[in-house]
């Protein structure tokens, strides 16, 4: 199968690089908002990627004091009222963090344990809680029928994971992404103990996601015609809107929740067919759309890659498909809520359509099957059935 871990790791950087300078809409007040909390001093490491701007905006609206620490290259996409500290964790330049105290630190971008070590040495006595944003890619799917927070994790067997450099990681993302995230979790507990909270998101989608991991489907369905759909429609799918994970992270900070949480969605199981038909139902207009479901075995023969060319999808026959059966009961009990599939679809399309023509072209190349290949595979499938 296509390397899902590589795609997850590289897509996050792509999304950050291509995201619009600002997400124009404000956070709406909905039932997910709780009573006004006490004001916290929150430090967000990163803050300008896919979830960061949503975190910042939501935290400010709830009366918190927000500081971001990053290289300062994309802070123009953040709202007013944010304090900025500059540094570069790749070069171990974290001096700007010294001599300051925060109630909560949220670590968004870390993929390497030495990033946690460097901030841990400085902040271990200067924050009440450290929230590490990990990934469900830390799980070892071998032999598993479902995933929960206590499921086995992938391990790094090449020595001390803290010694792994950025250069090593970038050369071998496919093999290092999950193990390095798992080792980073361990490092966060080493420095912050019970004050460490680990959040493991699934596939993050919605406005601002330039990886096209979900956005391909609304874009393709909106074009109409015969749509190549993978499998038989029954394979499970899990996604979460960037705003839902971002806002819930701030509420976790407010509530002081410790421990480890899987954070993906939706609340109830969703199949590939439910996802595609749900997207179609959300899109306006009288679209002429016909889904042609093609078995995973035939797609494999045609070298159609799950996850990258058929985004969000992993065939049930693949061992990694268990990742799409991740248990989220613990996060639900801690207040994780979800926007509707229709909202994510429409807001994501609005964001995409608001990009420049060059931006839309670039994003549309990030994932999804090419138009000519889709037509060829469909033709071959119809010929096979005769």
Order of alpha helices (4+ residues) and beta strands (2+ residues): alpha-beta-alpha-beta-beta-beta-alpha-beta-alpha-alpha-beta-beta-alpha-beta-beta-alpha-beta-beta-alpha-beta-alpha-alpha-alpha-alpha-alpha
